[in-house]
Structure formats: C-alpha cells, structure tokens
Amino acid sequence: MSVMSSLPRLTVTETKLFFREPIVVFFTLAFAPILLVVLGLIPSMREVSADLGGVPAINAYLPVIIAMGLALFALNGLAQLFASYREKGVLRRMQTTPVKPIVMISAQILMATILSVVTMLVMIVIGRFAFDVNLPRQLPGFLVSYLLAALAMLAVGLLVAALAPSGKSASAISTLVFFPLVFFAGLWVPRATMNDVLRTISDLTPLGAAVQSLQDTTAGNWPQPLYLAVLLGWTIVAGGLAARYFRWE
C-alpha cells in the first residue's frame, strides 16, 4: 500500500480517535482560546503598553497564546496519544498491516496541523472581533511562520512520543518540556522585556522564534531568516530523531 493512498484514510481514522478523548480535546483545542478570552477581559490587557511597542498588551499576547496552543497540541495531546497507542498495543497490531511508520507519523502531523490551524483561526477571529486585535498585515509571512512553527512543535511532540515508553511517562516528559518553552515564548515575561541572555535563548527555541515571527508579520514585516531557520532546524532534527527512534512496542 503506497503512502499517498493510505495517508488520507489513516488521517481520517486518527482524527476520529482523537475526538474520542474529551480531556485531550479540551486542552489542545479549547484551552488556548479560553485563555485568550480571559486575558482579553482584563482591562489592563487592553491598554496601550510602551514596553510592548506601543500596542495594547492583548495584541502582543495573541501570538504568544497561538504558540502556546501549538505546544499544548504537540506535547499534551499528540505525544501522549501516540505513546498511549504503543502502551495499549495499538502500534504493535498495526505492525502486521502494510502501514509503515512514516505513514503513521505523517498522518499524525497532517491531522494535528489541520486542527491547530482551525484553532489558530478561531483565536484570530476572537482577537479581532472581541478585542480589536489587528489582523496580520503580512499574511503570507504569517502563514509561513505558523506552518513552520506547527511542524517544529509537532516534530518535538513526536520525538517525545517516540522515546516515552508509556502515556504517563510521555505526560511527565511533555510537562518538563512545555513550561520552559512557553516561558521563553513570553507567556510570563514578554520577549520585548527580556534581558539579552533570556532573549538570545528565546531566539533559539521553537516557540520563541515562532512568537517573534508571528509578531513581525502581524506588524507587516516579513519574518527574519534567523527565526525561520530555527523553526526549520527544529523540524528537521526533532522530526528525524522521531522517525529514527520510532518503536512499534
């Protein structure tokens, strides 16, 4: 069975299985939009901030929350589901079918990318119509940045899934990875207010590079090559390692 013929069917199947996990669906698809609404309802978040480039804080935080949503999907969703498949023997049984590991990984990436794009669009609509957040002025650059960020984070999630022996261990590893990533993305300390050391580290993380690219394109600029290269590098390295260490059981 060829990759192209089996990929669409496997993607549909994986999507159906994904929606059978209500807790995972909530934290991967609903939590980030809800957080955006909560932050947007705080009066100070709608005030112009000189430290954040002379825009309301909610404008600067929307790319951060979008990036956090990617991390939630990749680490708290995809990684744990994939590791649980191995623990429950789903992957072992699949080994007896013509489906190859690359097809399984591709189906997971395709499903996650489509669903995460839908979530991102929901957050942009909420930001625009509920809190008057500016739409991206450099739309092609924004889409390129988002897709590269999605691929980078999904590759990291698949690497965790490939290495974790069980769903619980995947959850523990994902938590250890999630909080540093969202910190350097600027969730607690905005990137614009970080010192030089923190900013340099942030530039080299997938979410830090993603947030800066999304912010630049929202302001109307094309993303800087450094940040696109960081995202591409994380995709290649983490994705390659995930494929290398993929185990059926």
MONORUR-V994924 format. One record per run of one state. SS is the DSSP state (@ for helix, = for strand, . for the rest). FROM is the first residue (numbers start at 1). TO is the last residue. If there is no record, write none. Layout:
ss:SS from:FROM to:TO
ss:SS from:FROM to:TO
This chain:
ss:. from:1 to:2
ss:@ from:3 to:18
ss:. from:19 to:21
ss:@ from:22 to:40
ss:. from:41 to:42
ss:@ from:43 to:46
ss:. from:47 to:47
ss:= from:48 to:49
ss:@ from:50 to:52
ss:. from:53 to:54
ss:= from:55 to:56
ss:@ from:57 to:88
ss:. from:89 to:89
ss:@ from:90 to:94
ss:. from:95 to:100
ss:@ from:101 to:131
ss:. from:132 to:138
ss:@ from:139 to:163
ss:. from:164 to:166
ss:@ from:167 to:185
ss:. from:186 to:190
ss:@ from:191 to:193
ss:. from:194 to:195
ss:@ from:196 to:203
ss:. from:204 to:205
ss:@ from:206 to:218
ss:. from:219 to:224
ss:@ from:225 to:244
ss:. from:245 to:249
